Amino acid sequence: MRLGLYLAVFFLTLMSGGAIANESLNGQSSPTFREFEATYNASTMGMALDLKRTLTKEEDVYTLSSRGKNILINMTESAAFRISEGRVEGIRFDSKVKSLKTTKRSVRFNRADGVIDSMKRGDWTQHEWAPHILDRFSQQQQLRLTLMSSEEPPQTLSFTVVDGPKVSEKRWERAPDEVIQTPMGAIDTVKYNAVHSNPSKRASEIWLAPKLDFLMIKTVHVERSSTITVGLKDLAWLDEKPSD
């Protein structure tokens, strides 16, 4: 039964996570994202869960969604955002994780009124809107956007995320690049380690593929002596034409 609890914690703290650079993109035109569908396998303590993640676009709005289910856990997350002035700008975020209990999170970004409404544990909190604040799910797309716009992956990445009553800053440090073995073959990756206040009890690593527009290939998260690993199983670019 613990798989659901650990996965819920993990995905609400890291899976969405990557990092966003708070610096501007130096006036350069921002790249755009390709639509995709990917499957990841999450495993801990000998148990596993497949997660299907998709990114689609309609007009100028991207929708990122993720869904996974087994006998212990049912997870759905979605985020809508657009790219504005070289940044990922959040529109809305919803998360529902059903395990021993149901956990919900929501964020509503209202740029016109200058506020962000964020819900956690049933309580709504209002924050002042700012262009660099993101929800927990779409922040990984900002990480991708930052890396796609950089000549060289930065040594340090920082991001600001809203989660219920808290708006906090996270930092990631670049580690040596690695080649990751996947069901799709060997993939060259850029690696980052999270900077935690208590690294002896909590550690997070993320690997991203430059040749796949910096999609996440693997993450490892250690929380209270339990290790959760998430790895890419397959990937399809939705804008590619089928071969004859």
N, C-alpha and C positions, 0 to 999 in steps of 0.2 A: 504493500500500500504506500510505501514511502516514495516510490517513483513519482507519483503525481505531485506530492508536496515539493520534492526537490526540483522537478521540472517547472512547476509553477513559479517557484522562487527564481530559478535560473532565467527563465524567459522573461520575467518581469524585471530582471536586473541587467541582463547581458545580451540575450539573443537578439533583441532589437538593437542592441548596442554596438556600436562602433564608436566613432568619435567625430566631432566636427571641429574644424579649425575656426577660431573666432576671428581670425584676420580676414580681410576682404580678399577677393581673388585678383587683386591688382588690376582691376579694370578690364580684365580679359573676358571675352565672351564665354559663357558657361556651356559646357557640353550638355547633351541631353541623354536620357536613359533609354536603353532598348527594353522593350517589353520581354518578359521571360516567365518561365515556369520551372521551378526547381524543386527537387525532393531532397530533404535532409533526414539523416537518421540520428536520433538522440538516444544515448544509452547511459545507464548508471546501474551499478550493482547487478549486472547481468540481465537487466531488463531494457527494452527498447521501445521507441515510438517514432514512427515516420511522420514527418511534417512536410506538407506541400505549401510552397510559397510562390506567389505570383505577383508580378508587377505589370499593370496595364495603364493605358493612357487614353483619355477621352478629352479632346480639345486640349486645354492647357493643364488639366488636372490628372495627376497620377494617383492610382490606388494600389497600395501594397497590402496584401492579405496573406495570412498564414493559418493553416488548419491542421490539427493532428488529433487522433483519437485511438484509444485502445480500451481495454476493459477497466482501467484505473483512472483514466484522465481524458477529458475532452476540452480542447483548447481552440479558440478562435480569436484572431486579432486582425484589425484592419486600420489603415491610416490613409487619409487623403491629404495630398500636398501639391504644391506647384513650385516651380523654380522661378524665383523673383530676385532680380539684381544679384545674380550669381550665388544665391543661397536656396536651400530647401526651406520653403515657408509652409508651416503646418496649417491645415484646415480643420481636421478632426481626427480623433483617435478613439478606438473602442477595443476593449479586451475583456474576454470572459474565459475563465479557467474553472472547470468543474472537476473536483477530485473528492476529497473528504468533505469539502465544503466548496461553495461557489465564490470565486473572487472576481470582482469587476473593477475596471478602471475606464475612465473616459476623459477626454480633453477636447475642448472647443476653443479654437483660436478666432477671435473677433478683432481683426485689425481695424475695422472702421470705428469701433467703439473703444479701441485701445485696451482690451482686456483679454485675459485667458481664464477660462473656467475649467477647473480640474477636479475630477471626482475620484476618491479612493475610500474604500470601506463605507460607501454610502454617503459620505460627506463631501459637499462641493466647496471648493475654495477658489477665490478670485485673485488673480495676479495681474500686474501691469504687463501689457503686451510689449514684446521686444522682438526684433527680427531674428535674433540668433537663438531664441528659446524653442526647443523642439520637444515632442513627445518621445516616449521611450522606444517606439517602434520605427518611426521614420528617420531617426538619427543616423542609422546605418547608411541610409541613402545620402545623407550629407557627408558622411565619411567617404563614400565612393566619389561624390562630386568633388570633394577637396582633393583626393588623390588623382582623379582624372584630370584635374586642372593644374596639377603641380608637375614641374619638370622632374623633380626628385621627391619621393615620399618624405614628408617632414619628420624630423627626429622626435618631435613632441606634438601631440594632438590634444586639444581640449574641447569640451563641449558643455553646453548648458541644457539641462533637461528638467521639465516640470513633471512632478509626480505627486498628486494630491496637494497637501499644504506646502510641499518643499519645491524650491527651485535651486538646484545644486549644480556645481561644476565638477566634471570628471576629467581625469588626465590619463593619457596613454603614451608610453614610450616605445620607440621603435627598437626591435630586436633584430638579430641577424636573419636574413632571408632564408627560407627553407623550401625544399621540394616535398610536397605532400602527395602520398599515394592515395588514390581514390578509385572507385569503381570505373571512373572515366579515364583512368591512367594517371601518370605522374603530372603534377601541376606545380609550376613555379609560383611561389607566394611571397608576399611582404608580410612580416609578422609584427604585431604590437602586443605589449604587455600592459595591463591596467596598473595604475598606481593606486594601491590601496593603503589605508592608514594602518591596517594590521595584516601585513602580508603573510604572517605565520598561520592565520586562520582563514584567509580568503585570498584567492589568486585567480586571475582571468587572463586568457590568451586568445588572440584572434589572428587568423591567417586569411589573406585576401589575394586574389589572383589578378595581376596587372593585365594579362592577356584576355581576361574575361571581364573587362571593365571593373576590376576590383570587387567582384562579387565575393562574398564570404565563402570560403572553402571549408574552414574548420574553426571550431571554438572549443576551448577546454576551460571549465570553471570548477574551482575547488571551494567548497563551502562546508565548514564544520566537519572536515575530514572526509567528506563525500565528493567524488569526482564525477562530473557530467561532461560527456564528450558529444559534440554535434559535428557531423561530417556530411559533405555533399555526396549524394548518390547519383543524381542525374540532372541534366540541365537542357532546356530547349528554349532557343530564342524564338519568340512568337512572330517576329517580323521576317523570319527566313522562309523562303518559298520551298515547298517540298520538292525533292529531286524526282525526276521522271523515272 
